[in-house]
Amino acid sequence: MIRVDRRDMILSGAAALLCGTAFAAGRLLDTALVNARVWTGGGGRSDAVGIAGNRIAALGDGAVRGSIGRSTRVIDCGGAFVMPAFTDCHTHFLRGSADLLHPDLLTVTTRAEFIERIGRAARQLSPGQWLLGGPWDEQRFGGAVPDRGWIDPVTADVPVAIPRTDLHALLLNSVALKLAGITRDTPDIPGGVIERDARGEPTGIVKDNAAYAVLKAIPPIAPAEADRLIKTGIAYALSRGVAQVHNTEVDWSVHDAVRRLRTAGPTGLRFYSFVPLADWQRMAALVKAEGRGDDWVRWGAMKCVSDGSLGARTARFYQPYADAPAARGVWSTSVETMRAWVVAADAAGLAITTHAIGDEANDAVLDIYAEAVRRNGARDRRFRIEHAQHLSPGAVARMHRQKVIASVQPYHAIDDGRWAVKRIGEERLTRTYAFRSLLEAGVATCFGSDWPVAPIDPLTGIDAAVRRATIDGNNPRGWHPEQRVTVEQALTAYTRTAAYAGFQDDRLGRLRPGYLADIVVLDRDLLSAAPAQYSGTRVLRTFVDGVERYSAA
């Protein structure tokens, strides 16, 4: 039996009155999705959805068919699964879009293959043009970290700066090191690491803040090229059922590009733009002068990076790394600086999220958020922590008590789960990627990808959150299976909670009359499918703002 929430039935009737005079004037539904298995995102099921303009106007077969007119486009879904379209709460969208055109280094299985793909890509570039991707992961080709000696012979005069998959380390060749001015005499950089060999020479690996010298040497992407790349990324994201991304960036490149695209009309994909917390005054001035954008491109949100990553051994922990006893990680931003920025930006009314991976880093961020509340008073802040990856014993309860949102990336769990025990041992892993613990404690938990660190594919993320089977196939029953979540919890994290994390829960994240019509149609009912089928599910259609922006046909 199909069940529709009573509240949605009431709202469906109200929508017919309020959507419009459009209905009274004879304009009925623009689009009707019928013969469907509908998950509304609010706990209810239905069998049809009607769209008028850019809004959901009707739910249920009777209400939808009763509002079909001669100009209504009727789509027989043939029993396909219809649900709110996905929001990816953590992307680096320009980098991800560019990586669609870069060599694939994540599928290599040997050192020789890694070198060959980089060499092939370098030969396709002009002398002096930088090779900047795609990302690499040493765990996939034997575990040895590459160095400039691997790639110098195949890259000639092409400078190479290729990020590790976590974006917290760069592999450079000798040309790139020279252009960045990094030599044996370059001092260590606070919050960064320059790896050196036994003679003190740079190996070609730089981590976290040490990468800034390299980034300064890379010519900026021209605005027209950035716009072109982002349009490519938009089409790709829509094909994965994504209707909105939160771009949690540490520069203004994507923000500027999507604002340019918005001046030409709807962007097709919704963007919530985060920019560096260090620039909070610039953003506060923008909000005062121009507001916070619209539902296509929104801003007024800031991001800070507290520490590094587990893979680079730069995530900040209380205790040393198990495989590097002299290291506890780094502070990418000092605690004192973070505190000053967060308190000031919060007082200016800006939304704030902070990257925190190590347990000490997460606790420091919670301390700073608590201080901001004490100093600036109560309001609806929706503070977030990006990753919330390795938590201290009391952190989950604190996050609930402080109403801090956990913005997490399920794919990282099945990726890092192959080797994380080498870094921090078993005891700390019990509080790592603790999705179920967060949800059971009542912490608002939204999902994302960290694209291009992981695929911008919510179906892969759902598979990771529900099954937790590591990508090497060695944990088919789930890595730390006590942290597996249900498929409905995973769907909610990509829809309803994602809307809450973006201050849009009054108009997105559910299929409810009056809400914006962001809808995805899938080829199987995820609520009844076997878990092994999640990642093989196909996106058939993606609607954003009532318009079909992607069709598999």
Beta strands, then each sheet from edge to edge (+ up, - down):
strand 1: 31-34
strand 2: 37-39
strand 3: 45-46
strand 4: 49-52
strand 5: 55-59
strand 6: 73-76
strand 7: 81-84
strand 8: 86-91
strand 9: 161-163
strand 10: 169-172
strand 11: 192-196
strand 12: 202-208
strand 13: 242-248
strand 14: 270-276
strand 15: 297-305
strand 16: 351-356
strand 17: 384-387
strand 18: 405-408
strand 19: 445-447
strand 20: 519-522
strand 21: 539-544
strand 22: 547-551
sheet 1: 5+ 4- 1+ 6+
sheet 2: 3+ 2- 7- 20+ 21- 22+
sheet 3: 8+ 13+ 14+ 15+ 16+ 17+ 18+ 19+
sheet 4: 9+ 10- 12+ 11-
end
